[in-house]
């Protein structure tokens, strides 16, 4: 199982700080599963149309997926995925 940790505006949508997810092989699979689970509110926080917002940060075991294989980054049991939606403020 993969541990997924949610930050900022994702926490009120998921109603949790973290959870474990089974049956996903890539970051893309994980996001698809989360979109199905949490619906449009989750999707609006992460996607600009069909693409992720440019300032979304997704870490797998502390490494930004942009430095690995992007959405094709493989994930396996005992991995940790941190999801940071775009945040604004001052």
Buried (B, 14 or more C-beta within 10 A) or exposed (E): EBBBBBBEBBBEBBEEEBBEBEEBEBBBBBBEBBBEEBEEEBBEBBBEEEEBBEEBBBBBEEEBBEEBEBBEBEBEEEBBBBBBBBEEEE
